[in-house]
Amino acid sequence: MALRVDDDNTDSVLRYKPTSCRGCGSSSRGVTGTITAKRQVVDVPPIRAETVEHRRIEKLCRCDIGTTGVFPADVKYAVSYGPRLHAVCAYLINVHYLHAARTAAVFNDLFLNPVFHIAPKRGLAGMLNGGCCSHSPG
């Protein structure tokens, strides 16, 4: 038996109404209809990594001294990975015992993020060595 989502949890509804009578061909516009059947398609929304760019701004005072803004403490590198990516990494490695290379491939496939292959010191390996995962299988 298939799982059905109740009407309160349905994200969108598409209605398919006839435009004319199948018997005589007259217009059915303005005629009230009743729902005769429902079908549901359950899918995962498109997965896309969210990138937030942090920009440090410098302002020059009238006294001719420049003062630069400060990045947040968790933005340490030109490319950093957020807590949700760290959590997915930890989940794949610790719960599903994916090898680091396979985890990198999953990230690349799902998030279209080749940085995990290009920057090993700050990519997936950096996440592993940075303590997001309790162990790194084989």
N, C-alpha and C positions, 0 to 999 in steps of 0.2 A: 504494500500500500504506500502510495506517495505522500510525502509531507505537504500539507496545504497550509498556507498562511491565511490567518483570519483577516477579514476585511479591515479591521482596525490597524493591522500591521502591513498592509499593502502600500507600496510606495507610489504606484501610479496605476491608473486604470485606462485601458483603451476600449472604446465601444465600437462595435461593428454593426451599423444600422443599415437595413435595406433602403434603397432610394426609390424603389418601385415595386409594385405587386408582381410576384412571379407568375400569377395566374392571368391577369388582364393587362398588366403593364402600366397601370395608372400610378401616379406619383404617391408615395407614402409620406411625403413631407407634411408635418403637422399632425401626423397620426401617432398616438401614444403607443409605446412598445413595452414589452416585458422581457426580463432577462430569462433566456431559455437554457443557457449553458455558460459555464465559467471554465477557463483554463488559465494556469499560471506558469510563468517562466521565472525561475529563481536563478539569479546570476550574481556574480561577484562584481562590484563596481570596478572600473578601470583602476589599476594600481599604478601610481606615479609617485616617485620620490619628490618630496617637497624641498626646494632649495631656497634658503633665506640668505641673502647677501648682507653682510654686516660691513658698513663703511665708516671708517674713522675719519672724522672731519677735523681740520685744523682751522682755527680762526686767528686772524692777526689783529691784535689790540691796537688802539690808537697810540699806545706807548711803544709800538713796534716790536712787541714780544708775541711770538706765536704760541698758542696753547692748543694741544691736540686732545680730542676725546679719547676715552678709554673703552676698549672692547670689554664685553662681559667676561668673567673669569673662565667660563666654559668654552669660549671661542679662542682657542690657543694657536691654531694653525690656519694656513691659507684655505685648507679644506678640512673640516671636522665633521664628525658624524653625531647626530642627535640621539637622544635617549631611546626613541622608538626603534631606530635602526640597531642600536646596541641590544635592545631587548629581543628583536627578531634574531639577531646573530646568536645570542645566548640560548634562545629557544631551539634553534635548529641544531646547534652543536651539543647542548646538554640534554635535551629531551629526545631528539631524533638521531643523535650520534653521527651527524654528518661530519665528514672530514672537512678541514678548513678549505681545501681546494674546491670541494663540491659546494660548500656554503657560498664561496665566492661566485661560483657559476650560477647558483640560484639567485643571488643578489643581482648579478649581471642580467640574467634572463627576466626577472620580475621587475626590476627597477631601472633597467637599461643604464646601469651605472658601472662603466668600465674602470673607474678609479680604483676599485678593489684589486684589479690586476696590475695597474700601472704604478701605483704608489704603495708597495707592500709595507713600508715602514709606518705609513700613516693610514693604510687601507685596512683590510680585514686583519692582517697580521698585527697591526697597531691596535686594533680593537681587542684582539685576543690577548696581546701582551699588556694592554691597558687595564685588564681586570674585568672586562665585561663578562667573561666566561670562566667558570671554575676549572675547566680543563680543556685541553685541545687534543682530541683523539688522533692517534697515529699519524 
